[in-house]
Amino acid sequence: ASINTIGNAFAVDTVAEMPVISSKGGFAGLSGPAVKYTALANVKKMRELLDESIDVVGVGGIQSGSDAFEMMLCGASAVQVGTCHWTEGPKCFDRICSELRDIMKS
Protein backbone atom coordinates (compact mmCIF):
# COMPACT_ATOMS: atom_id res chain seq x y z
CA ALA A 1 0.00 0.00 0.00
CA SER A 2 1.20 3.48 -0.82
CA ILE A 3 0.04 5.35 2.29
CA ASN A 4 -2.52 5.10 5.04
CA THR A 5 -2.50 8.16 7.26
CA ILE A 6 -0.07 10.94 8.01
CA GLY A 7 0.23 11.91 11.65
CA ASN A 8 -0.10 14.07 13.61
CA ALA A 9 -3.19 16.02 12.72
CA PHE A 10 -5.36 18.12 14.97
CA ALA A 11 -8.74 19.80 14.38
CA VAL A 12 -10.40 22.33 16.65
CA ASP A 13 -14.14 22.86 17.10
CA THR A 14 -14.30 26.66 17.44
CA VAL A 15 -17.86 26.61 18.79
CA ALA A 16 -17.15 24.06 21.53
CA GLU A 17 -13.60 25.46 21.89
CA MET A 18 -12.11 21.99 22.11
CA PRO A 19 -10.54 19.30 19.91
CA VAL A 20 -12.90 17.67 17.40
CA ILE A 21 -11.55 14.22 18.29
CA SER A 22 -11.90 13.32 21.95
CA SER A 23 -9.44 10.43 22.17
CA LYS A 24 -5.65 10.80 22.28
CA GLY A 25 -5.91 14.43 23.34
CA GLY A 26 -7.38 15.33 19.95
CA PHE A 27 -4.47 14.02 17.89
CA ALA A 28 -5.22 11.76 14.93
CA GLY A 29 -3.88 10.73 11.56
CA LEU A 30 -4.56 12.84 8.50
CA SER A 31 -6.32 10.83 5.78
CA GLY A 32 -8.75 11.11 2.88
CA PRO A 33 -8.49 13.84 0.24
CA ALA A 34 -5.79 15.63 2.23
CA VAL A 35 -3.27 12.83 1.51
CA LYS A 36 -4.17 12.10 -2.12
CA TYR A 37 -1.21 13.87 -3.73
CA THR A 38 1.27 12.27 -1.37
CA ALA A 39 -0.33 8.90 -2.14
CA LEU A 40 -0.05 9.49 -5.91
CA ALA A 41 3.63 10.39 -5.54
CA ASN A 42 4.27 7.29 -3.42
CA VAL A 43 2.54 5.01 -5.94
CA LYS A 44 4.53 6.53 -8.81
CA LYS A 45 7.84 6.18 -6.97
CA MET A 46 7.15 2.64 -5.73
CA ARG A 47 6.17 1.54 -9.24
CA GLU A 48 9.50 2.95 -10.51
CA LEU A 49 11.54 1.22 -7.80
CA LEU A 50 9.84 -2.16 -7.40
CA ASP A 51 10.09 -5.17 -9.68
CA GLU A 52 7.07 -5.27 -12.00
CA SER A 53 6.05 -8.63 -10.51
CA ILE A 54 5.18 -6.80 -7.27
CA ASP A 55 1.74 -5.19 -7.21
CA VAL A 56 1.35 -1.67 -5.87
CA VAL A 57 -1.93 -0.83 -4.14
CA GLY A 58 -2.96 2.81 -4.33
CA VAL A 59 -4.26 4.00 -0.98
CA GLY A 60 -5.08 7.52 0.13
CA GLY A 61 -7.72 10.01 -0.90
CA ILE A 62 -9.73 7.87 -3.28
CA GLN A 63 -13.31 9.07 -3.38
CA SER A 64 -14.16 8.95 -7.09
CA GLY A 65 -13.55 6.95 -10.23
CA SER A 66 -11.23 9.70 -11.36
CA ASP A 67 -9.14 9.32 -8.20
CA ALA A 68 -8.89 5.56 -8.79
CA PHE A 69 -7.90 6.15 -12.42
CA GLU A 70 -5.16 8.59 -11.37
CA MET A 71 -3.74 5.91 -9.05
CA MET A 72 -3.76 3.44 -11.92
CA LEU A 73 -2.01 5.92 -14.20
CA CYS A 74 0.69 6.25 -11.54
CA GLY A 75 1.16 2.47 -11.49
CA ALA A 76 -1.33 1.03 -9.01
CA SER A 77 -2.59 -2.48 -9.76
CA ALA A 78 -5.48 -2.02 -7.31
CA VAL A 79 -6.85 0.66 -5.03
CA GLN A 80 -8.17 0.74 -1.49
CA VAL A 81 -10.95 3.03 -0.29
CA GLY A 82 -11.07 3.98 3.38
CA THR A 83 -12.21 7.45 4.41
CA CYS A 84 -14.84 7.64 1.67
CA HIS A 85 -16.35 4.37 2.91
CA TRP A 86 -16.37 5.77 6.43
CA THR A 87 -18.17 8.98 5.37
CA GLU A 88 -20.43 7.66 2.55
CA GLY A 89 -20.93 4.04 3.47
CA PRO A 90 -20.66 0.93 1.30
CA LYS A 91 -22.59 2.50 -1.59
CA CYS A 92 -19.37 4.35 -2.45
CA PHE A 93 -17.87 1.16 -3.92
CA ASP A 94 -20.49 0.77 -6.65
CA ARG A 95 -20.36 4.51 -7.40
CA ILE A 96 -16.56 4.59 -7.69
CA CYS A 97 -16.54 1.43 -9.85
CA SER A 98 -19.22 2.85 -12.13
CA GLU A 99 -17.34 6.14 -12.51
CA LEU A 100 -14.08 4.29 -13.23
CA ARG A 101 -15.82 2.08 -15.78
CA ASP A 102 -17.18 5.18 -17.58
CA ILE A 103 -13.72 6.79 -17.64
CA MET A 104 -12.08 3.66 -19.02
CA LYS A 105 -14.73 3.29 -21.76
CA SER A 106 -14.10 6.81 -23.07
GUVEXRO-826237 format. One record per residue (C-alpha): residue number from 1; residue in one letter; chain; x, y, z. Coordinates in steps of 0.1 Angstrom, whole numbers, padded with zeros to 4 digits. Each point is the difference from the previous one (the first is absolute). Example, Ala and Ser with C-alpha at 12.3 -4.5 7.8 and 13.67 -1.06 7.14 Angstrom:
2
R; pos; code; unit; u; v; w
R; 1; A; A; 0123; -0045; 0078
R; 2; S; A; 0014; 0034; -0007
END
This chain:
106
R; pos; code; unit; u; v; w
R; 1; A; A; 0000; 0000; 0000
R; 2; S; A; 0012; 0035; -0008
R; 3; I; A; -0012; 0019; 0031
R; 4; N; A; -0025; -0003; 0027
R; 5; T; A; 0000; 0031; 0023
R; 6; I; A; 0024; 0027; 0007
R; 7; G; A; 0003; 0010; 0037
R; 8; N; A; -0003; 0022; 0019
R; 9; A; A; -0031; 0019; -0009
R; 10; F; A; -0022; 0021; 0023
R; 11; A; A; -0033; 0017; -0006
R; 12; V; A; -0017; 0025; 0023
R; 13; D; A; -0037; 0006; 0004
R; 14; T; A; -0002; 0038; 0003
R; 15; V; A; -0036; -0001; 0014
R; 16; A; A; 0007; -0025; 0027
R; 17; E; A; 0036; 0014; 0004
R; 18; M; A; 0015; -0035; 0002
R; 19; P; A; 0016; -0027; -0022
R; 20; V; A; -0024; -0016; -0025
R; 21; I; A; 0014; -0035; 0009
R; 22; S; A; -0004; -0009; 0036
R; 23; S; A; 0025; -0029; 0003
R; 24; K; A; 0037; 0004; 0001
R; 25; G; A; -0002; 0036; 0010
R; 26; G; A; -0015; 0009; -0033
R; 27; F; A; 0029; -0013; -0021
R; 28; A; A; -0007; -0022; -0030
R; 29; G; A; 0013; -0011; -0033
R; 30; L; A; -0007; 0021; -0031
R; 31; S; A; -0017; -0020; -0027
R; 32; G; A; -0024; 0003; -0029
R; 33; P; A; 0002; 0027; -0027
R; 34; A; A; 0027; 0018; 0020
R; 35; V; A; 0025; -0028; -0007
R; 36; K; A; -0009; -0007; -0036
R; 37; Y; A; 0030; 0018; -0016
R; 38; T; A; 0025; -0016; 0023
R; 39; A; A; -0016; -0034; -0007
R; 40; L; A; 0003; 0006; -0038
R; 41; A; A; 0036; 0009; 0004
R; 42; N; A; 0007; -0031; 0021
R; 43; V; A; -0018; -0023; -0025
R; 44; K; A; 0020; 0015; -0029
R; 45; K; A; 0033; -0003; 0018
R; 46; M; A; -0007; -0036; 0013
R; 47; R; A; -0009; -0011; -0035
R; 48; E; A; 0033; 0014; -0013
R; 49; L; A; 0020; -0017; 0027
R; 50; L; A; -0017; -0034; 0004
R; 51; D; A; 0003; -0030; -0023
R; 52; E; A; -0030; -0001; -0023
R; 53; S; A; -0011; -0033; 0015
R; 54; I; A; -0008; 0018; 0032
R; 55; D; A; -0035; 0016; 0001
R; 56; V; A; -0003; 0035; 0013
R; 57; V; A; -0033; 0009; 0018
R; 58; G; A; -0011; 0036; -0002
R; 59; V; A; -0013; 0012; 0033
R; 60; G; A; -0008; 0035; 0011
R; 61; G; A; -0026; 0025; -0010
R; 62; I; A; -0020; -0021; -0024
R; 63; Q; A; -0036; 0012; -0001
R; 64; S; A; -0009; -0002; -0037
R; 65; G; A; 0006; -0020; -0031
R; 66; S; A; 0024; 0028; -0012
R; 67; D; A; 0021; -0004; 0032
R; 68; A; A; 0002; -0037; -0006
R; 69; F; A; 0010; 0005; -0036
R; 70; E; A; 0027; 0025; 0010
R; 71; M; A; 0015; -0027; 0023
R; 72; M; A; -0001; -0025; -0028
R; 73; L; A; 0018; 0025; -0023
R; 74; C; A; 0027; 0003; 0027
R; 75; G; A; 0005; -0037; 0000
R; 76; A; A; -0025; -0015; 0025
R; 77; S; A; -0013; -0035; -0008
R; 78; A; A; -0029; 0005; 0025
R; 79; V; A; -0014; 0027; 0023
R; 80; Q; A; -0013; 0000; 0035
R; 81; V; A; -0027; 0023; 0012
R; 82; G; A; -0002; 0010; 0037
R; 83; T; A; -0011; 0034; 0010
R; 84; C; A; -0026; 0002; -0027
R; 85; H; A; -0015; -0032; 0012
R; 86; W; A; -0001; 0014; 0035
R; 87; T; A; -0018; 0032; -0010
R; 88; E; A; -0022; -0013; -0028
R; 89; G; A; -0005; -0037; 0009
R; 90; P; A; 0002; -0031; -0022
R; 91; K; A; -0019; 0016; -0029
R; 92; C; A; 0032; 0018; -0008
R; 93; F; A; 0015; -0031; -0015
R; 94; D; A; -0026; -0004; -0027
R; 95; R; A; 0001; 0037; -0008
R; 96; I; A; 0038; 0001; -0003
R; 97; C; A; 0001; -0032; -0021
R; 98; S; A; -0027; 0015; -0023
R; 99; E; A; 0019; 0032; -0004
R; 100; L; A; 0032; -0018; -0007
R; 101; R; A; -0017; -0022; -0026
R; 102; D; A; -0014; 0031; -0018
R; 103; I; A; 0035; 0016; 0000
R; 104; M; A; 0016; -0031; -0014
R; 105; K; A; -0026; -0004; -0028
R; 106; S; A; 0006; 0035; -0013
END
